[in-house]
Amino acid sequence: MQDIIKQPVLTEKSNMLSEKKNTYTFIVDKNSNKIEIKNAIEKLYNVAVDSVNTMNYGGGKKKMKQTSRGISYQRNKFVKKAIVTVAEGDIIDLYENI
């Protein structure tokens, strides 16, 4: 399960979503699907998951930059995020291990 869930996303927007809509954001493995993510969250945090939405970021078009050694091409880092909606009454405490 630790292979699927890499880390939680702790931003102002994700904190606001967790307070208002009971949704939490995680960075997950790029090869995992929604069912695996749901099972991993339920086992790690002992909560009931209502829905899982995923997003893929980065890894797209190459960017060119000029360096002292010549032209270098670089791609953005590929990241997959999962937005998990938890059942009403369940809470995930993301700050307990800090």
HUNOR-V788500 format. One record per residue. N is the residue number from 0. RES is the residue in one small letter. SS is DSSP state (~ for helix, > for strand, _ for the rest). Layout:
n;res;ss
N;RES;SS
N;RES;SS
This chain:
n;res;ss
0;m;_
1;q;_
2;d;_
3;i;_
4;i;>
5;k;>
6;q;>
7;p;>
8;v;_
9;l;_
10;t;_
11;e;~
12;k;~
13;s;~
14;n;~
15;m;~
16;l;~
17;s;~
18;e;~
19;k;~
20;k;_
21;n;_
22;t;>
23;y;>
24;t;>
25;f;>
26;i;>
27;v;>
28;d;_
29;k;_
30;n;_
31;s;_
32;n;_
33;k;~
34;i;~
35;e;~
36;i;~
37;k;~
38;n;~
39;a;~
40;i;~
41;e;~
42;k;~
43;l;~
44;y;~
45;n;_
46;v;_
47;a;_
48;v;>
49;d;>
50;s;>
51;v;>
52;n;>
53;t;>
54;m;>
55;n;>
56;y;>
57;g;_
58;g;_
59;g;_
60;k;_
61;k;_
62;k;>
63;m;>
64;k;>
65;q;>
66;t;>
67;s;_
68;r;_
69;g;>
70;i;>
71;s;>
72;y;>
73;q;>
74;r;_
75;n;_
76;k;_
77;f;_
78;v;>
79;k;>
80;k;>
81;a;>
82;i;>
83;v;>
84;t;>
85;v;>
86;a;_
87;e;_
88;g;_
89;d;_
90;i;_
91;i;_
92;d;_
93;l;_
94;y;_
95;e;_
96;n;_
97;i;_
